[in-house]
Amino acid sequence: QLQLVESGGGLVQPGGSLRLSCATSGFTLNYYAIGWFRQAPGKEREGISCISASGGSTNYADSVKGRFTISRDKAKNTVYLQMNSLKPEDTAVYYCAAYSGGFGLCVSSPYEYDYWGQGTQVTVSS
């Protein structure tokens, strides 16, 4: 059974850091691009970062570029999102998702992703 489980969310002050984890099971990262998305109350789900199936390609939304870093540990079947210099506008539920099409390359639309985790809350507030 294919599964993604996010963890690492919490409450952090502006300027602080968090590292989110997306633990996967039931499939190999070699064949799926993994994306991170977030959704704030009353807003649409936003794609913020993605790592390709090969691990050789990453991308970031302009809103997080230079502050967030995506990485993965194939041995642990886990993808990470290191978030630095957090801002109140980063407050949202963060989701990871797996995409099996497109030869393992990243796509931006959340509707293309096949499998989703349950989400983890990130709150940036003083």
N, C-alpha and C positions, 0 to 999 in steps of 0.2 A: 504494500500500500504506500503510495507516494505521499509524503508528508513534509511540510515546512513548519518550523516552530521558531518564532522570534522571541528574543529575550534581551535584557539589558536596558530597557527603558526606565524612566523614573523622573524625579524632580531635580532640576539643576538650575543654578543661578546663571544669569546672562554672562557670557564669556567663558562658561565652563565647558566640559567635555563629557561625552558618553560614547561607549562603544556598543553598538547593537550587534547581535548575533542572529544568524538564520541557520538553524540546524536542519539539515535535510536528511531524509531517509527514503528508501524505496526506489531510488534512481541514482544515476551517477552524474556528477556535475559536468562530465565530459560532453554530455549531449544536450545540456540545457543552459541557456542564458538565464542569469538571475538578476532580477531588478528589485530595487527598493522604491517604494512609493510611500506617500503620506497623505493623510486626509484630515483636515481641520474641520471643526464644526461648521456646517453651512457651506462648505467649499467642496469642489470636485476633487477626486483623487488625482494627485500630482506625481508624476514620475520624477525621481530625483537622482537616481544613479543606476547603472547597470554594468555587469561584467559578462563578457561573452563566454560561450562554452569552452573555448580554448584558454580563456584567461588572458588572452593577449590584447584584448580591447576593453576599455572602460569608457564610460561617458558620464557626464554630470549635468544637471540643470544649472542654468546660470545663477540661480538663487543660492546654490550651495558650493559652487566651484571655488576651489581654493580653501574651503573649510572642511569639507567632507572627503573621505577616502574610502573607496570600496576595495576589498581584498577577499581572498578565499584561501582556505586550507583544504586541499583535496583529500588529504589523509583523514581529516575529521569531517568531511562532507559538510563544511560550514562556510558560510559567506558572512563577512563582517562589514559593518559601516561605522567607521571612526568619524565622530562628529566633534569638531572643535569650534571654538569661538561661537558658541550657540547664542541665538537671539530669541527674544520672545516670539517672533513670527515663525520660528521653527516648531512651535508647539503643535502637536498633531498626534494621531495614531499612525505608527509606522508599520508598513507591511513589506514582506518580501514575497516574491512570486517567481515562478519558473515558466520559461517559454521554450517550447520544443521545436519551433519551426525556424525557417530562415537560415538554415545551416549553422545554427548556434549563435548567430549574431543578435545583437540587442535590437529591440524595437521599443518605441516610446509609448505606444498606446497601451493602457492597462487592459483593454479589451482583447488584446492578442495573447495575454498570458493565460496559461492553462491551469496552473495550480497556485493557491494562495495560502499563506499562513493566517493565523488568527489576529495578528497585530499586537503591538506593544505601545503603550502610551508614553510619549515624551512631553514633559511640561517644562518650559523654560520661564522661570519667574523668580523675582527677588522677594 
